[in-house]
Amino acid sequence: MFVRRKLNKSGSISVQVLSKRNGRNVLVRSFGSSRIEAEVCEMERRAHDFINTYGGQTVFDFEAHQQTQRRTQLDNVFSQIVDIRQNAPQIILERIYDGIGFDAIGDDTLRLLAIARVCQPKSKLATVDYLKRCFNEDVKLHKVYRYMDTLYNTQREKIQNISVAHTRGVLGGQIGIVFYDVTTLYFESAREDVLRTPGFSKDGKTTESQIVLGLLVSRDGYPLSYNIFNGSQYEGRTFIPIIDDFVQRFSLTDFIVVADAGLLSRKNITLLKATGYKFILGGRIKKESAMVQDWVLTLEKDSRKLNETEINGDERIIISYSDERAAKDRHNRERGIQRLRKAYASGRISKKNINQRGYNKFLTIENDVIVSIDEAKIEADARWDGLKSYVTNTDLPAADVIEQYHGLWVVERAFRITKGNLEARPIFHFTERRIEAHICICFVAYKLYKELERLLRTLGIALSVDKALDIAKTISTVTVALPDGTTATRIMLITSEHRLLQPLLPSNF
C-alpha cells in the first residue's frame, strides 16, 4: 500500500491510500481533500499511520472490518445477557400496590396473586406458570392452595381498611355517597353446601350453584367493602348487614347510601331510618299505596318536570317521566305479548307453562286450563309507561336525588370489570375458605385496576387499562451481567409506543 496525492480539478488535493492488485491501483481508503498544505500534510500523516497498521494486507476492506468490529461488540453484549422478561406490568402494578398502601400488610403472595389476576386472570395452575414465565417468580401450586386456606378472611379487615383510607384520600377526605348492589357468582358445578346453593342467577345460570356478592363502592366506583352470602339469599336481606358493618367499622356519620329498586322494602327502609341513615332508593310505583298510585296517574307526562310528594311522614317519592323510557316499556310489552300469542295460540295452558315468568300477568286463566289474553290488563299496564320513581329521606332537590341515583352505574361497571376483565367467575374452588380467599384476591385486583385507571386519567395518558396493560406486556426487561461478572443491571427496552407508559415506570428504568 502507498500514499498518493491527487490533484483535483477544483484545485484541492485529495490524500488516498492505494494498493496494487492485478497490475492496477485499487483505492483502499480516502482521507479527504483540502487546499491548505498543513491540512494535506496531516491527512498524509494519518494515511501513513493507516499503512503502518494494515501494511501487511494486500487489499484492506475497511467497511467489512468495521462491520466485523460492530458484530463482535454486539456478540459481546448479548453474551452478557442473563435474563429477558416481559415484567413491565408487574413493575407498574407493584408501584400502584405500594402506593395504595397494601405493602403494609406484608403479604407477598397476596401481592403476586392480585397482580397476576389483573394481568392475566386464569386458573391458579395457569397463574403459577405465568408468574414464573413472565415475572420470574417461583410460586408452587400446592403452596398457593395452602396459602388460600390460611388467607380465608384473615387479611380482609386490613385490606378494606387500607382501601377505604386510600379512597378517602382520593376523594378529598370524605366518602359522602356510597353505592350498594349485589350480583351472583356461579360455580361450574351443581353441587350444594351451606354457601353454594342455586338461586336467582344474574348470569342466567339456573342449573349451577352460586354465591351472592354484595359490594359497596364510593363515587367513581372505588371499592370500599364487600361480603358474600348464601346463593339463595334474597338480595334485600344483604343490604342492612353490610351497611351497618361498614358504618361501625369506619365511623361514618355524614353519608348517603344509594341502592337499586331490588333492595327497596318497607323493612329495609324502617331499619335505615331507625339507625339514622340517609338513603336514595329506586322506587317501585306499583307497590305503593293506592293513594300514591292514583296521584301518580294524574300527573302530566312531561319529561321536563319532576313531581314529588311526602309519604310515610318523613320520606319523599319523586316521579320522573322519559319519552325514551316510555318507548322502551312499550316495545318490551309488545314483544312479550307477541310471545304470549304464539305460546298460547291454542287457548290452553299446560302445567309446565303455568308458572313461567315474564308477561303471564296479562293472561286470564279459567278452569285452570283455558287461557286468554286480557286486553284490559294490557291497557292498564300502558298507563305506567315512561314513569320512574325514587324514594328518599334526604333534603336534596329532586334533580339531585335522581342524579345521585344514576350514579349506581359505577357498581354495575364494577361487577362487569370483576366478572369480565378479572374473571372472578366461574369459581372452581369448593371449600368456604378458598372461596372467601378467591373473592378477597379479586377485591384487591379490582382496587389495583381502578387505581391504574385513575392514574392514566390523571397523567393524561389516553389509554384504557386493558390497552395500557397490553402495551406493557410487550416491554422487555433485559438483565445484563457487568464486566466484573459479579453484579448485573436491568435495562428496559422502550420503543416509541412504550414511552406513553413511562410516567408509570420507575425513573431508573
TORTIZA-766085 format. One record per residue (C-alpha): residue in one letter; x, y, z. Coordinates in nm, 3 decimals, decimal comma. Example, Ala and Ser with C-alpha at 12.3 -4.5 7.8 and 13.67 -1.06 7.14 Angstrom:
BEGIN
{code->a; x->1,230; y->-0,450; z->0,780}
{code->s; x->1,367; y->-0,106; z->0,714}
//
This chain:
BEGIN
{code->m; x->0,000; y->0,000; z->0,000}
{code->f; x->0,118; y->0,357; z->-0,064}
{code->v; x->0,001; y->0,715; z->-0,013}
{code->r; x->-0,093; y->0,928; z->-0,311}
{code->r; x->-0,164; y->1,298; z->-0,352}
{code->k; x->-0,427; y->1,355; z->-0,619}
{code->l; x->-0,482; y->1,699; z->-0,769}
{code->n; x->-0,849; y->1,764; z->-0,828}
{code->k; x->-0,999; y->1,990; z->-1,099}
{code->s; x->-1,119; y->2,223; z->-0,828}
{code->g; x->-0,761; y->2,285; z->-0,724}
{code->s; x->-0,787; y->2,089; z->-0,397}
{code->i; x->-0,562; y->1,794; z->-0,314}
{code->s; x->-0,701; y->1,454; z->-0,210}
{code->v; x->-0,500; y->1,214; z->0,003}
{code->q; x->-0,559; y->0,846; z->-0,066}
{code->v; x->-0,417; y->0,507; z->0,025}
{code->l; x->-0,386; y->0,279; z->-0,277}
{code->s; x->-0,290; y->-0,083; z->-0,324}
{code->k; x->-0,167; y->-0,273; z->-0,629}
{code->r; x->-0,392; y->-0,560; z->-0,739}
{code->n; x->-0,362; y->-0,741; z->-1,077}
{code->g; x->-0,143; y->-0,459; z->-1,211}
{code->r; x->-0,398; y->-0,190; z->-1,121}
{code->n; x->-0,411; y->0,067; z->-0,845}
{code->v; x->-0,708; y->-0,001; z->-0,616}
{code->l; x->-0,839; y->0,262; z->-0,375}
{code->v; x->-0,827; y->0,134; z->-0,019}
{code->r; x->-0,932; y->0,446; z->0,168}
{code->s; x->-0,965; y->0,821; z->0,112}
{code->f; x->-0,864; y->1,060; z->0,390}
{code->g; x->-1,026; y->1,373; z->0,250}
{code->s; x->-0,922; y->1,676; z->0,048}
{code->s; x->-0,805; y->2,035; z->0,112}
{code->r; x->-0,637; y->2,338; z->-0,047}
{code->i; x->-0,434; y->2,407; z->0,267}
{code->e; x->-0,092; y->2,244; z->0,274}
{code->a; x->-0,088; y->2,193; z->0,651}
{code->e; x->-0,419; y->2,005; z->0,634}
{code->v; x->-0,294; y->1,794; z->0,342}
{code->c; x->0,017; y->1,704; z->0,545}
{code->e; x->-0,199; y->1,599; z->0,840}
{code->m; x->-0,407; y->1,375; z->0,615}
{code->e; x->-0,085; y->1,222; z->0,479}
{code->r; x->0,033; y->1,152; z->0,833}
{code->r; x->-0,292; y->0,969; z->0,911}
{code->a; x->-0,264; y->0,780; z->0,584}
{code->h; x->0,089; y->0,659; z->0,674}
{code->d; x->-0,034; y->0,557; z->1,019}
{code->f; x->-0,308; y->0,357; z->0,848}
{code->i; x->-0,048; y->0,180; z->0,625}
{code->n; x->0,174; y->0,107; z->0,924}
{code->t; x->-0,124; y->-0,058; z->1,096}
{code->y; x->-0,255; y->-0,254; z->0,798}
{code->g; x->0,056; y->-0,264; z->0,574}
{code->g; x->0,076; y->-0,643; z->0,570}
{code->q; x->-0,254; y->-0,671; z->0,384}
{code->t; x->-0,266; y->-0,653; z->0,009}
{code->v; x->-0,618; y->-0,507; z->-0,004}
{code->f; x->-0,797; y->-0,387; z->0,310}
{code->d; x->-1,181; y->-0,374; z->0,313}
{code->f; x->-1,235; y->-0,107; z->0,577}
{code->e; x->-1,619; y->-0,127; z->0,575}
{code->a; x->-1,608; y->-0,504; z->0,622}
{code->h; x->-1,364; y->-0,452; z->0,907}
{code->q; x->-1,600; y->-0,205; z->1,077}
{code->q; x->-1,894; y->-0,441; z->1,039}
{code->t; x->-1,690; y->-0,722; z->1,191}
{code->q; x->-1,598; y->-0,500; z->1,483}
{code->r; x->-1,962; y->-0,400; z->1,539}
{code->r; x->-2,073; y->-0,761; z->1,519}
{code->t; x->-1,810; y->-0,859; z->1,773}
{code->q; x->-1,923; y->-0,582; z->2,006}
{code->l; x->-2,286; y->-0,694; z->1,975}
{code->d; x->-2,188; y->-1,056; z->2,037}
{code->n; x->-2,007; y->-0,944; z->2,350}
{code->v; x->-2,314; y->-0,754; z->2,469}
{code->f; x->-2,558; y->-1,039; z->2,401}
{code->s; x->-2,327; y->-1,289; z->2,565}
{code->q; x->-2,365; y->-1,090; z->2,888}
{code->i; x->-2,750; y->-1,116; z->2,887}
{code->v; x->-2,860; y->-1,317; z->3,189}
{code->d; x->-3,239; y->-1,298; z->3,151}
{code->i; x->-3,521; y->-1,139; z->2,947}
{code->r; x->-3,869; y->-1,088; z->3,097}
{code->q; x->-4,191; y->-0,913; z->2,994}
{code->n; x->-4,248; y->-0,796; z->3,351}
{code->a; x->-4,337; y->-0,429; z->3,297}
{code->p; x->-4,699; y->-0,493; z->3,412}
{code->q; x->-4,562; y->-0,631; z->3,739}
{code->i; x->-4,336; y->-0,327; z->3,785}
{code->i; x->-4,625; y->-0,086; z->3,718}
{code->l; x->-4,879; y->-0,267; z->3,937}
{code->e; x->-4,634; y->-0,321; z->4,223}
{code->r; x->-4,581; y->0,055; z->4,240}
{code->i; x->-4,960; y->0,101; z->4,246}
{code->y; x->-4,999; y->-0,175; z->4,509}
{code->d; x->-4,749; y->0,002; z->4,734}
{code->g; x->-4,897; y->0,345; z->4,656}
{code->i; x->-5,240; y->0,231; z->4,776}
{code->g; x->-5,079; y->0,107; z->5,098}
{code->f; x->-5,124; y->-0,269; z->5,059}
{code->d; x->-4,749; y->-0,318; z->5,117}
{code->a; x->-4,819; y->-0,254; z->5,487}
{code->i; x->-4,987; y->-0,596; z->5,500}
{code->g; x->-4,651; y->-0,762; z->5,435}
{code->d; x->-4,803; y->-1,039; z->5,226}
{code->d; x->-4,600; y->-1,109; z->4,911}
{code->t; x->-4,823; y->-1,396; z->4,799}
{code->l; x->-5,132; y->-1,174; z->4,805}
{code->r; x->-4,936; y->-0,916; z->4,605}
{code->l; x->-4,839; y->-1,165; z->4,333}
{code->l; x->-5,182; y->-1,330; z->4,307}
{code->a; x->-5,366; y->-0,996; z->4,287}
{code->i; x->-5,127; y->-0,854; z->4,024}
{code->a; x->-5,146; y->-1,174; z->3,819}
{code->r; x->-5,528; y->-1,155; z->3,825}
{code->v; x->-5,514; y->-0,805; z->3,676}
{code->c; x->-5,257; y->-0,903; z->3,413}
{code->q; x->-5,378; y->-1,249; z->3,316}
{code->p; x->-5,677; y->-1,382; z->3,510}
{code->k; x->-5,658; y->-1,759; z->3,483}
{code->s; x->-5,676; y->-2,069; z->3,697}
{code->k; x->-5,433; y->-2,099; z->3,985}
{code->l; x->-5,231; y->-2,351; z->3,781}
{code->a; x->-5,203; y->-2,110; z->3,488}
{code->t; x->-5,128; y->-1,825; z->3,728}
{code->v; x->-4,830; y->-2,011; z->3,873}
{code->d; x->-4,696; y->-2,069; z->3,520}
{code->y; x->-4,750; y->-1,702; z->3,428}
{code->l; x->-4,567; y->-1,579; z->3,738}
{code->k; x->-4,268; y->-1,797; z->3,660}
{code->r; x->-4,256; y->-1,732; z->3,286}
{code->c; x->-4,311; y->-1,356; z->3,283}
{code->f; x->-4,215; y->-1,236; z->3,632}
{code->n; x->-3,953; y->-1,497; z->3,727}
{code->e; x->-4,148; y->-1,560; z->4,048}
{code->d; x->-4,123; y->-1,923; z->4,154}
{code->v; x->-4,450; y->-1,990; z->4,337}
{code->k; x->-4,551; y->-2,353; z->4,391}
{code->l; x->-4,913; y->-2,451; z->4,320}
{code->h; x->-4,957; y->-2,650; z->4,641}
{code->k; x->-4,830; y->-2,350; z->4,838}
{code->v; x->-5,088; y->-2,127; z->4,667}
{code->y; x->-5,371; y->-2,355; z->4,776}
{code->r; x->-5,225; y->-2,383; z->5,125}
{code->y; x->-5,198; y->-2,004; z->5,135}
{code->m; x->-5,563; y->-1,966; z->5,034}
{code->d; x->-5,664; y->-2,198; z->5,317}
{code->t; x->-5,487; y->-1,972; z->5,564}
{code->l; x->-5,578; y->-1,642; z->5,396}
{code->y; x->-5,951; y->-1,712; z->5,440}
{code->n; x->-6,067; y->-1,383; z->5,591}
{code->t; x->-5,755; y->-1,307; z->5,798}
{code->q; x->-5,642; y->-1,019; z->5,575}
{code->r; x->-5,986; y->-0,895; z->5,480}
{code->e; x->-6,010; y->-0,639; z->5,761}
{code->k; x->-5,668; y->-0,489; z->5,680}
{code->i; x->-5,740; y->-0,484; z->5,308}
{code->q; x->-6,069; y->-0,300; z->5,346}
{code->n; x->-5,920; y->-0,053; z->5,596}
{code->i; x->-5,641; y->0,032; z->5,352}
{code->s; x->-5,882; y->0,056; z->5,058}
{code->v; x->-6,115; y->0,291; z->5,246}
{code->a; x->-5,827; y->0,510; z->5,369}
{code->h; x->-5,687; y->0,538; z->5,017}
{code->t; x->-6,032; y->0,614; z->4,869}
{code->r; x->-6,088; y->0,886; z->5,128}
{code->g; x->-5,760; y->1,044; z->5,022}
{code->v; x->-5,851; y->1,027; z->4,654}
{code->l; x->-6,192; y->1,185; z->4,723}
{code->g; x->-6,054; y->1,469; z->4,934}
{code->g; x->-6,105; y->1,317; z->5,277}
{code->q; x->-6,478; y->1,240; z->5,269}
{code->i; x->-6,674; y->0,942; z->5,139}
{code->g; x->-7,009; y->1,123; z->5,115}
{code->i; x->-7,204; y->0,892; z->4,882}
{code->v; x->-7,191; y->0,512; z->4,893}
{code->f; x->-7,349; y->0,285; z->4,633}
{code->y; x->-7,459; y->-0,069; z->4,708}
{code->d; x->-7,566; y->-0,354; z->4,484}
{code->v; x->-7,540; y->-0,730; z->4,463}
{code->t; x->-7,453; y->-0,981; z->4,195}
{code->t; x->-7,417; y->-1,357; z->4,174}
{code->l; x->-7,106; y->-1,562; z->4,101}
{code->y; x->-7,164; y->-1,913; z->3,977}
{code->f; x->-6,966; y->-2,236; z->4,005}
{code->e; x->-6,908; y->-2,487; z->3,727}
{code->s; x->-7,088; y->-2,738; z->3,943}
{code->a; x->-7,435; y->-2,818; z->4,065}
{code->r; x->-7,302; y->-2,940; z->4,400}
{code->e; x->-7,450; y->-2,767; z->4,701}
{code->d; x->-7,338; y->-2,691; z->5,055}
{code->v; x->-7,403; y->-2,424; z->5,317}
{code->l; x->-7,260; y->-2,146; z->5,100}
{code->r; x->-7,308; y->-2,277; z->4,745}
{code->t; x->-7,673; y->-2,314; z->4,653}
{code->p; x->-7,893; y->-2,248; z->4,349}
{code->g; x->-8,080; y->-1,921; z->4,345}
{code->f; x->-8,186; y->-1,640; z->4,117}
{code->s; x->-7,882; y->-1,602; z->3,889}
{code->k; x->-7,798; y->-1,265; z->3,738}
{code->d; x->-7,595; y->-1,452; z->3,474}
{code->g; x->-7,882; y->-1,676; z->3,368}
{code->k; x->-7,709; y->-1,985; z->3,513}
{code->t; x->-8,015; y->-2,160; z->3,650}
{code->t; x->-7,864; y->-2,505; z->3,699}
{code->e; x->-7,532; y->-2,417; z->3,866}
{code->s; x->-7,481; y->-2,343; z->4,234}
{code->q; x->-7,380; y->-1,987; z->4,321}
{code->i; x->-7,297; y->-1,732; z->4,590}
{code->v; x->-7,428; y->-1,378; z->4,629}
{code->l; x->-7,171; y->-1,095; z->4,639}
{code->g; x->-7,263; y->-0,763; z->4,796}
{code->l; x->-7,035; y->-0,471; z->4,703}
{code->l; x->-7,014; y->-0,120; z->4,844}
{code->v; x->-6,834; y->0,144; z->4,635}
{code->s; x->-6,782; y->0,520; z->4,651}
{code->r; x->-6,846; y->0,767; z->4,371}
{code->d; x->-6,631; y->0,689; z->4,067}
{code->g; x->-6,654; y->0,320; z->4,162}
{code->y; x->-6,369; y->0,288; z->4,414}
{code->p; x->-6,427; y->-0,029; z->4,620}
{code->l; x->-6,495; y->0,010; z->4,991}
{code->s; x->-6,631; y->-0,315; z->5,132}
{code->y; x->-6,777; y->-0,648; z->5,028}
{code->n; x->-6,947; y->-0,952; z->5,173}
{code->i; x->-7,058; y->-1,289; z->5,041}
{code->f; x->-7,383; y->-1,466; z->5,115}
{code->n; x->-7,553; y->-1,796; z->5,052}
{code->g; x->-7,652; y->-1,835; z->4,686}
{code->s; x->-8,023; y->-1,847; z->4,763}
{code->q; x->-8,018; y->-1,537; z->4,985}
{code->y; x->-8,277; y->-1,273; z->4,891}
{code->e; x->-8,073; y->-0,968; z->4,792}
{code->g; x->-8,284; y->-0,734; z->5,004}
{code->r; x->-8,163; y->-0,908; z->5,320}
{code->t; x->-7,796; y->-0,844; z->5,235}
{code->f; x->-7,841; y->-0,467; z->5,242}
{code->i; x->-7,861; y->-0,365; z->5,607}
{code->p; x->-7,590; y->-0,602; z->5,744}
{code->i; x->-7,319; y->-0,476; z->5,510}
{code->i; x->-7,416; y->-0,109; z->5,562}
{code->d; x->-7,420; y->-0,149; z->5,943}
{code->d; x->-7,086; y->-0,327; z->5,939}
{code->f; x->-6,928; y->-0,064; z->5,718}
{code->v; x->-7,059; y->0,233; z->5,919}
{code->q; x->-6,949; y->0,086; z->6,252}
{code->r; x->-6,601; y->-0,013; z->6,135}
{code->f; x->-6,524; y->0,321; z->5,971}
{code->s; x->-6,724; y->0,554; z->6,197}
{code->l; x->-6,919; y->0,717; z->5,913}
{code->t; x->-7,158; y->0,988; z->6,020}
{code->d; x->-7,245; y->1,205; z->5,722}
{code->f; x->-7,320; y->0,992; z->5,417}
{code->i; x->-7,600; y->0,888; z->5,182}
{code->v; x->-7,649; y->0,530; z->5,074}
{code->v; x->-7,782; y->0,472; z->4,720}
{code->a; x->-7,930; y->0,139; z->4,613}
{code->d; x->-8,143; y->-0,015; z->4,339}
{code->a; x->-8,515; y->-0,083; z->4,350}
{code->g; x->-8,450; y->-0,452; z->4,419}
{code->l; x->-8,342; y->-0,355; z->4,772}
{code->l; x->-8,649; y->-0,141; z->4,837}
{code->s; x->-8,862; y->-0,300; z->5,104}
{code->r; x->-9,054; y->-0,145; z->5,391}
{code->k; x->-8,842; y->-0,345; z->5,637}
{code->n; x->-8,516; y->-0,214; z->5,490}
{code->i; x->-8,644; y->0,143; z->5,493}
{code->t; x->-8,758; y->0,108; z->5,854}
{code->l; x->-8,416; y->-0,023; z->5,958}
{code->l; x->-8,234; y->0,252; z->5,766}
{code->k; x->-8,443; y->0,519; z->5,934}
{code->a; x->-8,408; y->0,360; z->6,278}
{code->t; x->-8,029; y->0,395; z->6,259}
{code->g; x->-8,044; y->0,747; z->6,119}
{code->y; x->-7,911; y->0,663; z->5,772}
{code->k; x->-7,988; y->0,886; z->5,477}
{code->f; x->-8,086; y->0,697; z->5,165}
{code->i; x->-8,187; y->0,720; z->4,799}
{code->l; x->-8,357; y->0,407; z->4,666}
{code->g; x->-8,509; y->0,317; z->4,336}
{code->g; x->-8,884; y->0,304; z->4,378}
{code->r; x->-9,148; y->0,054; z->4,268}
{code->i; x->-9,453; y->0,264; z->4,188}
{code->k; x->-9,694; y->-0,027; z->4,155}
{code->k; x->-9,606; y->-0,142; z->4,507}
{code->e; x->-9,701; y->0,193; z->4,659}
{code->s; x->-10,035; y->0,260; z->4,827}
{code->a; x->-10,348; y->0,308; z->4,618}
{code->m; x->-10,346; y->0,678; z->4,713}
{code->v; x->-9,993; y->0,726; z->4,578}
{code->q; x->-10,070; y->0,528; z->4,262}
{code->d; x->-10,380; y->0,737; z->4,194}
{code->w; x->-10,174; y->1,054; z->4,240}
{code->v; x->-9,904; y->0,933; z->4,000}
{code->l; x->-10,157; y->0,851; z->3,729}
{code->t; x->-10,299; y->1,206; z->3,745}
{code->l; x->-9,958; y->1,362; z->3,669}
{code->e; x->-9,883; y->1,515; z->3,331}
{code->k; x->-9,627; y->1,304; z->3,143}
{code->d; x->-9,371; y->1,574; z->3,077}
{code->s; x->-9,000; y->1,484; z->3,067}
{code->r; x->-8,912; y->1,840; z->3,171}
{code->k; x->-9,097; y->1,818; z->3,503}
{code->l; x->-9,026; y->1,631; z->3,827}
{code->n; x->-9,307; y->1,567; z->4,073}
{code->e; x->-9,279; y->1,472; z->4,437}
{code->t; x->-9,491; y->1,415; z->4,743}
{code->e; x->-9,438; y->1,312; z->5,104}
{code->i; x->-9,504; y->0,953; z->5,209}
{code->n; x->-9,480; y->0,777; z->5,543}
{code->g; x->-9,420; y->1,101; z->5,728}
{code->d; x->-9,052; y->1,174; z->5,659}
{code->e; x->-8,995; y->1,028; z->5,313}
{code->r; x->-9,042; y->1,168; z->4,966}
{code->i; x->-9,133; y->0,986; z->4,649}
{code->i; x->-9,008; y->1,158; z->4,333}
{code->i; x->-9,158; y->1,079; z->3,992}
{code->s; x->-8,987; y->1,139; z->3,660}
{code->y; x->-9,101; y->1,067; z->3,306}
{code->s; x->-8,899; y->0,995; z->2,993}
{code->d; x->-9,021; y->0,954; z->2,635}
{code->e; x->-8,731; y->0,715; z->2,567}
{code->r; x->-8,824; y->0,503; z->2,869}
{code->a; x->-9,188; y->0,501; z->2,758}
{code->a; x->-9,090; y->0,377; z->2,412}
{code->k; x->-8,876; y->0,104; z->2,568}
{code->d; x->-9,154; y->-0,005; z->2,805}
{code->r; x->-9,400; y->-0,019; z->2,514}
{code->h; x->-9,157; y->-0,214; z->2,295}
{code->n; x->-9,083; y->-0,471; z->2,567}
{code->r; x->-9,452; y->-0,521; z->2,642}
{code->e; x->-9,547; y->-0,566; z->2,277}
{code->r; x->-9,267; y->-0,816; z->2,224}
{code->g; x->-9,375; y->-1,009; z->2,534}
{code->i; x->-9,737; y->-1,016; z->2,422}
{code->q; x->-9,633; y->-1,149; z->2,082}
{code->r; x->-9,458; y->-1,436; z->2,258}
{code->l; x->-9,774; y->-1,500; z->2,459}
{code->r; x->-9,995; y->-1,507; z->2,149}
{code->k; x->-9,761; y->-1,760; z->1,993}
{code->a; x->-9,720; y->-1,975; z->2,306}
{code->y; x->-10,089; y->-1,989; z->2,389}
{code->a; x->-10,235; y->-1,982; z->2,037}
{code->s; x->-10,438; y->-2,293; z->2,118}
{code->g; x->-10,610; y->-2,118; z->2,405}
{code->r; x->-10,497; y->-2,383; z->2,653}
{code->i; x->-10,211; y->-2,397; z->2,900}
{code->s; x->-10,011; y->-2,692; z->3,025}
{code->k; x->-9,880; y->-2,747; z->3,377}
{code->k; x->-9,520; y->-2,671; z->3,275}
{code->n; x->-9,620; y->-2,324; z->3,145}
{code->i; x->-9,836; y->-2,202; z->3,425}
{code->n; x->-9,556; y->-2,063; z->3,647}
{code->q; x->-9,338; y->-1,912; z->3,377}
{code->r; x->-9,209; y->-1,563; z->3,448}
{code->g; x->-9,246; y->-1,268; z->3,213}
{code->y; x->-9,570; y->-1,142; z->3,070}
{code->n; x->-9,803; y->-1,412; z->3,203}
{code->k; x->-9,952; y->-1,133; z->3,414}
{code->f; x->-10,156; y->-1,044; z->3,107}
{code->l; x->-10,325; y->-1,386; z->3,099}
{code->t; x->-10,663; y->-1,467; z->3,245}
{code->i; x->-10,686; y->-1,833; z->3,348}
{code->e; x->-11,025; y->-2,007; z->3,363}
{code->n; x->-11,089; y->-2,359; z->3,486}
{code->d; x->-10,709; y->-2,399; z->3,531}
{code->v; x->-10,651; y->-2,479; z->3,164}
{code->i; x->-10,829; y->-2,231; z->2,936}
{code->v; x->-10,639; y->-1,904; z->2,887}
{code->s; x->-10,689; y->-1,578; z->2,703}
{code->i; x->-10,502; y->-1,250; z->2,682}
{code->d; x->-10,665; y->-0,981; z->2,893}
{code->e; x->-10,666; y->-0,662; z->2,685}
{code->a; x->-10,780; y->-0,457; z->2,985}
{code->k; x->-10,464; y->-0,555; z->3,177}
{code->i; x->-10,252; y->-0,452; z->2,881}
{code->e; x->-10,424; y->-0,116; z->2,864}
{code->a; x->-10,382; y->-0,064; z->3,239}
{code->d; x->-10,012; y->-0,150; z->3,222}
{code->a; x->-9,955; y->0,100; z->2,941}
{code->r; x->-10,058; y->0,384; z->3,173}
{code->w; x->-9,726; y->0,342; z->3,359}
{code->d; x->-9,503; y->0,364; z->3,051}
{code->g; x->-9,209; y->0,601; z->3,095}
{code->l; x->-9,262; y->0,659; z->3,468}
{code->k; x->-8,986; y->0,604; z->3,725}
{code->s; x->-8,992; y->0,663; z->4,099}
{code->y; x->-8,727; y->0,730; z->4,364}
{code->v; x->-8,769; y->0,717; z->4,742}
{code->t; x->-8,551; y->0,926; z->4,973}
{code->n; x->-8,540; y->1,078; z->5,321}
{code->t; x->-8,276; y->1,339; z->5,224}
{code->d; x->-8,329; y->1,712; z->5,179}
{code->l; x->-8,166; y->1,712; z->4,836}
{code->p; x->-8,358; y->1,873; z->4,549}
{code->a; x->-8,541; y->1,623; z->4,330}
{code->a; x->-8,299; y->1,667; z->4,038}
{code->d; x->-8,001; y->1,597; z->4,266}
{code->v; x->-8,168; y->1,284; z->4,405}
{code->i; x->-8,210; y->1,144; z->4,054}
{code->e; x->-7,855; y->1,242; z->3,959}
{code->q; x->-7,714; y->1,060; z->4,263}
{code->y; x->-7,928; y->0,754; z->4,191}
{code->h; x->-7,797; y->0,741; z->3,835}
{code->g; x->-7,451; y->0,707; z->3,989}
{code->l; x->-7,537; y->0,342; z->4,055}
{code->w; x->-7,385; y->0,263; z->3,718}
{code->v; x->-7,046; y->0,263; z->3,894}
{code->v; x->-7,145; y->-0,052; z->4,086}
{code->e; x->-7,276; y->-0,217; z->3,771}
{code->r; x->-6,946; y->-0,136; z->3,599}
{code->a; x->-6,754; y->-0,271; z->3,899}
{code->f; x->-6,937; y->-0,603; z->3,854}
{code->r; x->-6,868; y->-0,603; z->3,479}
{code->i; x->-6,495; y->-0,548; z->3,538}
{code->t; x->-6,480; y->-0,805; z->3,819}
{code->k; x->-6,669; y->-1,070; z->3,622}
{code->g; x->-6,526; y->-0,988; z->3,279}
{code->n; x->-6,177; y->-0,836; z->3,293}
{code->l; x->-6,079; y->-1,008; z->3,620}
{code->e; x->-6,278; y->-1,328; z->3,551}
{code->a; x->-6,398; y->-1,370; z->3,909}
{code->r; x->-6,639; y->-1,635; z->3,783}
{code->p; x->-6,695; y->-1,917; z->3,727}
{code->i; x->-6,544; y->-2,020; z->4,060}
{code->f; x->-6,373; y->-2,359; z->4,068}
{code->h; x->-6,297; y->-2,371; z->4,443}
{code->f; x->-6,530; y->-2,568; z->4,664}
{code->t; x->-6,430; y->-2,501; z->5,026}
{code->e; x->-6,560; y->-2,195; z->5,206}
{code->r; x->-6,209; y->-2,079; z->5,294}
{code->r; x->-6,081; y->-2,088; z->4,936}
{code->i; x->-6,398; y->-1,923; z->4,804}
{code->e; x->-6,353; y->-1,640; z->5,054}
{code->a; x->-5,981; y->-1,613; z->4,964}
{code->h; x->-6,066; y->-1,601; z->4,591}
{code->i; x->-6,311; y->-1,312; z->4,645}
{code->c; x->-6,054; y->-1,132; z->4,863}
{code->i; x->-5,790; y->-1,157; z->4,588}
{code->c; x->-6,041; y->-1,031; z->4,329}
{code->f; x->-6,127; y->-0,735; z->4,556}
{code->v; x->-5,759; y->-0,633; z->4,575}
{code->a; x->-5,722; y->-0,684; z->4,198}
{code->y; x->-6,024; y->-0,459; z->4,131}
{code->k; x->-5,873; y->-0,191; z->4,356}
{code->l; x->-5,548; y->-0,209; z->4,153}
{code->y; x->-5,746; y->-0,190; z->3,830}
{code->k; x->-5,935; y->0,122; z->3,945}
{code->e; x->-5,621; y->0,295; z->4,070}
{code->l; x->-5,440; y->0,230; z->3,742}
{code->e; x->-5,744; y->0,370; z->3,563}
{code->r; x->-5,732; y->0,682; z->3,782}
{code->l; x->-5,357; y->0,731; z->3,727}
{code->l; x->-5,394; y->0,700; z->3,349}
{code->r; x->-5,659; y->0,971; z->3,360}
{code->t; x->-5,459; y->1,193; z->3,600}
{code->l; x->-5,139; y->1,164; z->3,394}
{code->g; x->-5,324; y->1,243; z->3,072}
{code->i; x->-5,245; y->0,905; z->2,916}
{code->a; x->-5,528; y->0,844; z->2,670}
{code->l; x->-5,539; y->0,466; z->2,712}
{code->s; x->-5,780; y->0,224; z->2,875}
{code->v; x->-5,648; y->-0,002; z->3,148}
{code->d; x->-5,662; y->-0,304; z->2,919}
{code->k; x->-5,479; y->-0,125; z->2,636}
{code->a; x->-5,212; y->0,006; z->2,874}
{code->l; x->-5,151; y->-0,345; z->3,007}
{code->d; x->-5,139; y->-0,487; z->2,653}
{code->i; x->-4,865; y->-0,236; z->2,566}
{code->a; x->-4,680; y->-0,301; z->2,894}
{code->k; x->-4,673; y->-0,673; z->2,817}
{code->t; x->-4,461; y->-0,601; z->2,507}
{code->i; x->-4,189; y->-0,421; z->2,706}
{code->s; x->-3,885; y->-0,641; z->2,768}
{code->t; x->-3,665; y->-0,606; z->3,075}
{code->v; x->-3,313; y->-0,734; z->3,000}
{code->t; x->-3,078; y->-0,833; z->3,282}
{code->v; x->-2,714; y->-0,790; z->3,174}
{code->a; x->-2,404; y->-0,907; z->3,364}
{code->l; x->-2,142; y->-0,637; z->3,419}
{code->p; x->-1,778; y->-0,694; z->3,310}
{code->d; x->-1,670; y->-0,792; z->3,661}
{code->g; x->-1,907; y->-1,088; z->3,635}
{code->t; x->-2,035; y->-1,043; z->3,989}
{code->t; x->-2,320; y->-0,794; z->3,951}
{code->a; x->-2,592; y->-0,734; z->3,695}
{code->t; x->-2,802; y->-0,442; z->3,579}
{code->r; x->-3,154; y->-0,427; z->3,437}
{code->i; x->-3,228; y->-0,245; z->3,113}
{code->m; x->-3,584; y->-0,185; z->2,992}
{code->l; x->-3,619; y->-0,178; z->2,614}
{code->i; x->-3,852; y->0,114; z->2,538}
{code->t; x->-3,995; y->0,187; z->2,192}
{code->s; x->-4,191; y->0,495; z->2,084}
{code->e; x->-4,520; y->0,322; z->2,173}
{code->h; x->-4,388; y->0,227; z->2,515}
{code->r; x->-4,295; y->0,586; z->2,601}
{code->l; x->-4,663; y->0,655; z->2,669}
{code->l; x->-4,628; y->0,446; z->2,984}
{code->q; x->-4,301; y->0,593; z->3,110}
{code->p; x->-4,472; y->0,808; z->3,378}
{code->l; x->-4,593; y->0,481; z->3,537}
{code->l; x->-4,245; y->0,326; z->3,543}
{code->p; x->-3,961; y->0,395; z->3,790}
{code->s; x->-3,730; y->0,677; z->3,682}
{code->n; x->-3,426; y->0,446; z->3,694}
{code->f; x->-3,556; y->0,237; z->3,401}
//
